[in-house]
Amino acid sequence: MHVVIFEGSRLHALAPLSLGRPTFTLGAGTGTLLDKQLRFLKPTRVTLWVRPMFEQWCRNHIVPTIKVPTQINTPLDDEMAVLTTGRTLYLSRLEEAHDECAVVEEGDLIRKAQVKRPGLSPQDVWKRTDKWLSLMDLPRTMPQARFIDHPWDLINWNEEALIVDSLVWRDNARVAPEGPYHLINGEDVLIQDGAKLMPGCVLDASKGPIMIGKQATIGANAVIQGPCYIGDYAQITPTALIRPGTSIGPVCKIGGEVSNSIIFGGSNKAHEGFLGDSYVGKWVNLGAGTTTSNLKNTYGEIDMQIGEKRIPTGRRFLGSIIGDHTKTAIGTRLTTGSYIGFNCMIATAGLAPKFVPSFTFLTDEGAQRFEVDKAIEVAKQMFARRSRRWTELEENLMRSIAETARDVELA
């Protein structure tokens, strides 16, 4: 089966997380949306339709990880193809269709289609040409998947994604052995090679599996409650509390209390402070005492402000959505339903605003533009601290994001 995974036209809905990556690389469970798309669609070949700024990035970082032939931004040929939006979360196997059909949501958004349309291209998707819109005339079929409209959808479904991923994890991990720590429902505590469980830590899998990646460390007297995922080489500091529904990416350093949140790899929250019902991008550093509110005093539903728009989330628990490369100073306080953009610096004594656009340097004196040259300098230093080389590709991508981010956020 030829599978085409495409980025659609409403990228602003997944900002700021979609600013720095293709939508199918958003995290859920123990991996990305792409991981699950490949697992459940079982393609014989793949085509990725991505924004031009991500073409080379995908060739370098994504194509080598896919085990079947993969192309970037090539039009369809005369083989039947399954087109699926990158913002799809698959949690189960699908029933295959035999003829052309489509899944259409919200009246005019094509979420998925099975088609034989030689010449159909990514430009048709982004420009919504007649060739693309003609797919809405196809017979309709059932979705058989979850479609992510906003980042908080992934927060909402992360516990379920963790449980689904644990079924695959059992093939590549082992049950944690007895040791100088406490296991609750130990048969669901799964660890990979080199994972270290320090004395006194508690791993409570009574409500769902706990998955700990290669060379990860759980500090002394830390408490981990499943379902939960700790990525490769991540460090959970002593006495930390990691609560259910949390996914922590590779090479993160996490302390304090974290609940029902997704944290991309390379980010740090090493000190005390509460992070709840939040989504944190890559290369983020949350200073000591940074705390999110995730519940209104009125217990009412939470709105998310993005630019001039206020978007109802339908959630009573929602913390912050934080873009890649953002940093917060010690004692930062983030209000319920905060949007913090890509590459922001926040250093305020009081509450931070609910909406902070990308490339903002915010202090008590007000907001200034965080110039891209300075942002690149900081990113280079953070990469060096992780023994990672900053490349021309990263720099070009950062500059492209700086040019487009605010247009997306204020659309």
C-alpha positions as CSV (number, residue, x, y, z in Angstrom):
1,M,0.0,0.0,0.0
2,H,1.3,3.5,-0.9
3,V,0.7,5.8,2.0
4,V,0.9,9.6,1.6
5,I,1.0,11.6,4.8
6,F,0.3,15.3,4.2
7,E,0.3,18.6,6.0
8,G,-2.9,20.5,5.5
9,S,-3.8,24.2,5.3
10,R,-4.8,24.8,9.0
11,L,-1.3,24.7,10.5
12,H,-2.1,27.6,12.8
13,A,-4.4,25.4,14.8
14,L,-1.4,23.3,16.0
15,A,0.9,26.3,16.7
16,P,3.3,26.8,18.3
17,L,4.2,23.1,18.2
18,S,3.7,22.9,14.4
19,L,6.0,25.9,13.8
20,G,9.2,23.8,14.3
21,R,8.2,20.4,12.8
22,P,5.9,18.6,10.4
23,T,2.6,17.9,12.1
24,F,3.1,14.1,11.9
25,T,6.1,14.4,14.2
26,L,4.1,15.6,17.1
27,G,4.5,13.4,20.1
28,A,1.9,11.0,21.6
29,G,2.4,8.0,23.9
30,T,5.9,6.7,23.6
31,G,6.6,8.2,20.1
32,T,5.2,10.3,17.4
33,L,2.0,10.4,15.3
34,L,4.1,9.1,12.4
35,D,5.2,6.0,14.4
36,K,1.6,5.0,14.8
37,Q,0.6,5.9,11.3
38,L,3.3,3.5,10.0
39,R,2.4,0.8,12.5
40,F,-1.3,0.7,11.8
41,L,-1.3,1.5,8.0
42,K,1.5,-0.9,7.2
43,P,2.7,0.9,4.0
44,T,4.9,-0.7,1.3
45,R,6.1,2.7,0.4
46,V,5.6,6.2,1.8
47,T,5.4,9.8,0.5
48,L,5.6,12.8,2.8
49,W,4.0,16.0,1.7
50,V,5.5,18.7,3.9
51,R,6.1,22.4,3.9
52,P,9.1,23.2,1.6
53,M,11.1,24.5,4.7
54,F,11.0,20.9,6.1
55,E,12.0,19.0,3.0
56,Q,15.7,18.7,3.8
57,W,15.0,18.2,7.5
58,C,12.8,15.2,6.6
59,R,15.4,13.8,4.3
60,N,18.0,14.0,7.1
61,H,16.0,13.0,10.1
62,I,12.8,11.2,9.1
63,V,13.5,9.2,5.9
64,P,16.4,7.1,7.4
65,T,14.0,5.9,10.2
66,I,11.3,4.6,7.8
67,K,11.9,1.0,6.8
68,V,10.2,1.2,3.4
69,P,11.0,3.4,0.3
70,T,10.1,7.0,1.2
71,Q,9.9,10.1,-1.0
72,I,9.3,13.8,-0.2
73,N,6.8,16.0,-2.0
74,T,6.5,13.9,-5.1
75,P,3.1,13.8,-6.9
76,L,1.0,10.7,-7.0
77,D,1.6,8.1,-9.8
78,D,-0.9,5.6,-11.2
79,E,-0.9,3.4,-8.1
80,M,-3.8,3.5,-5.6
81,A,-2.7,5.6,-2.6
82,V,-4.1,6.2,0.9
83,L,-3.8,9.9,1.8
84,T,-3.9,10.7,5.5
85,T,-3.4,14.0,7.2
86,G,-0.4,14.3,9.4
87,R,-2.6,15.3,12.4
88,T,-4.1,11.8,12.6
89,L,-3.7,9.6,15.7
90,Y,-4.1,5.9,14.9
91,L,-4.7,3.6,17.9
92,S,-5.9,0.4,16.2
93,R,-5.7,-1.5,12.9
94,L,-7.9,-0.4,10.0
95,E,-10.2,-2.1,7.7
96,E,-8.9,-1.6,4.2
97,A,-11.0,-0.1,1.5
98,H,-10.9,-1.4,-2.1
99,D,-12.3,1.6,-4.1
100,E,-11.8,5.4,-4.0
101,C,-13.3,6.9,-0.8
102,A,-12.8,9.8,1.6
103,V,-13.2,10.9,5.2
104,V,-14.4,14.6,5.3
105,E,-14.7,16.5,8.5
106,E,-16.1,20.0,9.3
107,G,-17.7,20.2,5.9
108,D,-14.6,21.0,3.8
109,L,-11.6,19.3,5.3
110,I,-10.3,16.1,3.8
111,R,-8.8,14.1,6.6
112,K,-8.2,10.8,4.7
113,A,-8.8,9.5,1.2
114,Q,-8.0,6.4,-0.9
115,V,-7.5,7.6,-4.4
116,K,-6.0,6.8,-7.8
117,R,-5.2,10.4,-9.1
118,P,-1.9,10.6,-11.0
119,G,-0.4,14.0,-10.8
120,L,-2.1,15.1,-7.5
121,S,0.5,17.0,-5.6
122,P,1.2,18.7,-2.3
123,Q,0.5,22.1,-3.9
124,D,-3.0,20.9,-4.6
125,V,-3.5,20.4,-0.9
126,W,-2.0,23.7,0.3
127,K,-3.8,25.8,-2.4
128,R,-7.0,23.7,-2.2
129,T,-7.2,23.4,-6.0
130,D,-10.2,22.0,-7.8
131,K,-8.2,18.7,-8.1
132,W,-8.0,18.5,-4.3
133,L,-11.5,19.7,-3.6
134,S,-12.9,17.1,-6.1
135,L,-12.0,14.4,-3.5
136,M,-15.0,15.7,-1.4
137,D,-17.3,14.1,-4.0
138,L,-16.0,10.6,-3.3
139,P,-18.0,8.1,-1.3
140,R,-17.6,8.7,2.4
141,T,-16.1,6.2,4.8
142,M,-15.6,5.9,8.5
143,P,-12.6,7.7,10.1
144,Q,-11.2,4.8,12.1
145,A,-8.8,7.2,13.7
146,R,-8.6,10.4,15.9
147,F,-8.1,13.7,14.2
148,I,-6.1,16.4,16.1
149,D,-7.6,19.8,15.8
150,H,-5.6,21.4,18.6
151,P,-2.6,20.4,20.8
152,W,-4.9,19.8,23.8
153,D,-6.5,16.9,21.9
154,L,-3.2,15.0,22.2
155,I,-3.0,15.8,25.9
156,N,-6.6,14.4,26.2
157,W,-5.7,11.2,24.4
158,N,-2.2,10.6,25.7
159,E,-3.1,8.0,28.4
160,E,-4.8,5.9,25.8
161,A,-1.9,6.2,23.4
162,L,0.5,5.1,26.2
163,I,-1.5,2.0,26.8
164,V,-1.6,1.1,23.1
165,D,2.1,1.7,22.8
166,S,2.8,-0.6,25.8
167,L,1.7,-3.6,23.7
168,V,4.6,-3.0,21.3
169,W,7.0,-2.1,24.1
170,R,6.7,-5.6,25.6
171,D,8.6,-6.9,22.6
172,N,11.6,-4.6,23.2
173,A,11.8,-4.3,27.0
174,R,11.8,-6.5,30.1
175,V,9.9,-6.4,33.3
176,A,11.8,-4.5,36.0
177,P,13.5,-6.9,38.4
178,E,13.1,-6.7,42.2
179,G,15.6,-4.2,43.8
180,P,16.0,-1.6,46.5
181,Y,12.9,0.2,45.3
182,H,9.1,-0.3,45.3
183,L,7.2,-1.9,42.4
184,I,3.4,-1.9,42.4
185,N,1.9,-4.2,39.7
186,G,5.5,-4.8,38.7
187,E,4.6,-6.9,35.6
188,D,3.6,-3.6,34.0
189,V,6.8,-1.8,34.8
190,L,8.9,-2.2,31.6
191,I,12.5,-1.1,31.3
192,Q,15.0,-1.2,28.5
193,D,18.8,-1.8,28.6
194,G,20.7,0.4,31.0
195,A,17.8,1.9,32.7
196,K,18.6,2.7,36.4
197,L,16.1,2.6,39.2
198,M,17.7,4.3,42.3
199,P,17.0,3.3,45.9
200,G,13.7,4.2,47.3
201,C,11.9,5.1,44.1
202,V,8.3,4.0,43.7
203,L,7.0,2.7,40.4
204,D,3.2,2.4,40.6
205,A,1.7,0.7,37.6
206,S,-1.6,-0.1,39.2
207,K,-3.5,2.2,36.9
208,G,-1.4,1.7,33.7
209,P,2.0,0.6,32.4
210,I,5.3,2.4,33.1
211,M,7.8,2.4,30.3
212,I,11.4,3.5,30.9
213,G,13.8,3.8,28.0
214,K,17.5,3.0,27.5
215,Q,19.9,4.5,30.0
216,A,17.2,6.5,31.6
217,T,17.5,7.2,35.4
218,I,14.8,7.3,38.0
219,G,16.2,9.2,41.0
220,A,16.1,8.1,44.6
221,N,12.7,8.4,46.2
222,A,11.0,9.6,43.0
223,V,7.4,8.4,42.4
224,I,6.3,7.4,39.0
225,Q,2.6,6.6,38.4
226,G,1.5,4.9,35.2
227,P,0.5,5.1,32.5
228,C,3.7,6.9,31.9
229,Y,6.7,7.0,29.5
230,I,10.3,8.1,30.4
231,G,12.4,8.3,27.2
232,D,16.0,7.2,26.5
233,Y,18.7,8.9,28.6
234,A,16.1,11.0,30.4
235,Q,16.8,11.8,34.1
236,I,14.1,12.0,36.7
237,T,15.5,13.8,39.7
238,P,15.3,12.5,43.3
239,T,11.9,13.0,45.0
240,A,10.2,14.0,41.7
241,L,6.5,13.0,41.2
242,I,5.5,12.0,37.7
243,R,1.8,11.4,37.5
244,P,-0.4,9.4,35.1
245,G,-0.7,10.4,31.4
246,T,2.8,11.8,31.1
247,S,5.2,11.3,28.3
248,I,8.8,12.5,28.8
249,G,11.0,12.5,25.7
250,P,14.7,11.5,25.3
251,V,17.5,13.3,27.1
252,C,15.1,15.4,29.3
253,K,15.9,16.2,32.9
254,I,12.7,16.4,35.0
255,G,12.0,17.3,38.6
256,G,9.1,18.6,40.7
257,E,5.6,17.5,39.9
258,V,4.4,16.7,36.4
259,S,0.9,15.4,35.6
260,N,-0.8,14.4,32.3
261,S,1.7,16.3,30.1
262,I,3.8,15.7,27.0
263,I,7.4,16.9,27.0
264,F,9.5,16.7,23.8
265,G,13.1,15.5,23.9
266,G,15.9,17.7,25.0
267,S,13.8,19.8,27.3
268,N,14.5,20.5,31.0
269,K,12.3,21.0,34.1
270,A,14.9,20.0,36.6
271,H,13.6,21.8,39.7
272,E,10.5,22.2,41.8
273,G,7.3,23.5,40.3
274,F,4.1,22.0,38.9
275,L,3.5,21.2,35.3
276,G,0.0,19.9,34.6
277,D,-2.0,19.1,31.5
278,S,0.6,20.8,29.3
279,Y,2.5,20.3,26.1
280,V,6.1,21.3,26.0
281,G,8.2,21.5,22.8
282,K,11.9,20.6,22.2
283,W,14.9,22.4,23.8
284,V,12.8,24.1,26.4
285,N,14.2,25.1,29.8
286,L,11.8,25.8,32.6
287,G,13.6,27.7,35.4
288,A,13.3,26.6,39.0
289,G,9.9,27.2,40.5
290,T,8.1,27.6,37.1
291,T,4.5,26.5,37.7
292,T,1.5,26.2,35.5
293,S,-2.1,26.6,36.6
294,N,-4.3,23.9,35.0
295,L,-7.7,24.6,36.6
296,K,-9.7,27.9,36.8
297,N,-10.9,29.0,40.2
298,T,-14.4,28.9,38.9
299,Y,-13.9,25.3,37.7
300,G,-15.3,26.5,34.3
301,E,-14.2,25.4,30.8
302,I,-10.9,26.9,29.6
303,D,-10.4,29.2,26.6
304,M,-7.0,29.4,24.8
305,Q,-6.1,32.8,23.4
306,I,-4.0,32.9,20.2
307,G,-3.6,36.4,18.9
308,E,-7.0,38.1,19.0
309,K,-8.8,34.8,18.9
310,R,-10.2,33.0,22.0
311,I,-10.7,29.3,21.3
312,P,-13.0,27.2,23.5
313,T,-11.1,24.0,24.5
314,G,-14.0,22.1,26.1
315,R,-11.5,21.2,28.9
316,R,-11.7,22.0,32.6
317,F,-8.0,21.0,33.0
318,L,-5.5,22.7,30.7
319,G,-2.1,24.1,31.5
320,S,0.3,25.6,29.0
321,I,1.2,24.9,25.4
322,I,4.9,25.9,25.1
323,G,6.8,26.1,21.8
324,D,10.4,24.9,21.1
325,H,13.4,26.7,22.4
326,T,11.4,28.7,25.0
327,K,13.0,29.5,28.3
328,T,11.4,30.7,31.6
329,A,13.2,32.4,34.5
330,I,13.0,31.2,38.1
331,G,9.6,31.6,39.7
332,T,7.7,32.0,36.4
333,R,3.9,31.6,36.8
334,L,1.8,30.6,33.8
335,T,-1.9,30.9,33.9
336,T,-4.5,28.4,32.9
337,G,-4.6,27.8,29.2
338,S,-1.5,29.8,28.3
339,Y,0.0,29.9,24.8
340,I,3.8,30.5,24.9
341,G,5.3,30.7,21.4
342,F,8.4,29.4,19.7
343,N,11.7,30.7,21.0
344,C,10.4,33.0,23.8
345,M,12.3,34.3,26.9
346,I,10.0,34.9,29.9
347,A,11.4,36.7,32.9
348,T,8.5,38.4,34.8
349,A,7.9,38.8,38.5
350,G,4.1,38.5,38.1
351,L,1.9,36.3,36.1
352,A,2.9,35.9,32.4
353,P,0.3,36.8,29.8
354,K,-2.0,34.1,28.5
355,F,-0.6,34.7,25.0
356,V,3.1,35.3,24.2
357,P,3.8,35.3,20.5
358,S,6.9,33.6,19.1
359,F,10.3,35.3,19.3
360,T,9.3,37.5,22.3
361,F,11.6,38.6,25.1
362,L,9.3,39.4,28.0
363,T,10.3,41.2,31.2
364,D,8.5,43.4,33.7
365,E,9.5,46.3,31.4
366,G,7.4,44.9,28.6
367,A,7.7,42.7,25.5
368,Q,10.5,43.1,23.0
369,R,11.3,41.2,19.8
370,F,13.8,38.4,20.5
371,E,16.0,38.8,17.5
372,V,16.8,35.7,15.5
373,D,20.6,36.1,15.7
374,K,20.5,36.2,19.5
375,A,18.0,33.2,19.5
376,I,20.5,31.2,17.3
377,E,23.3,32.1,19.6
378,V,21.4,30.7,22.6
379,A,20.3,27.6,20.7
380,K,23.9,26.9,19.7
381,Q,24.9,27.0,23.4
382,M,22.1,24.7,24.4
383,F,23.1,22.2,21.7
384,A,26.7,22.3,22.9
385,R,25.5,21.4,26.4
386,R,23.9,18.3,24.9
387,S,27.0,17.4,22.9
388,R,25.0,18.1,19.7
389,R,26.4,20.0,16.7
390,W,24.5,23.0,15.5
391,T,24.2,22.7,11.7
392,E,23.4,25.0,8.8
393,L,20.2,23.1,8.4
394,E,19.1,24.1,11.9
395,E,20.1,27.7,11.4
396,N,18.2,28.0,8.1
397,L,15.1,26.4,9.7
398,M,15.3,28.8,12.7
399,R,15.4,31.8,10.3
400,S,12.5,30.5,8.3
401,I,10.4,30.0,11.4
402,A,11.3,33.6,12.6
403,E,9.9,34.9,9.2
404,T,6.6,33.0,9.3
405,A,5.7,32.3,13.0
406,R,3.8,35.4,13.8
407,D,1.8,35.3,10.5
408,V,0.7,31.8,11.5
409,E,-0.2,32.8,15.1
410,L,-2.1,35.9,14.1
411,A,-3.9,34.3,11.1
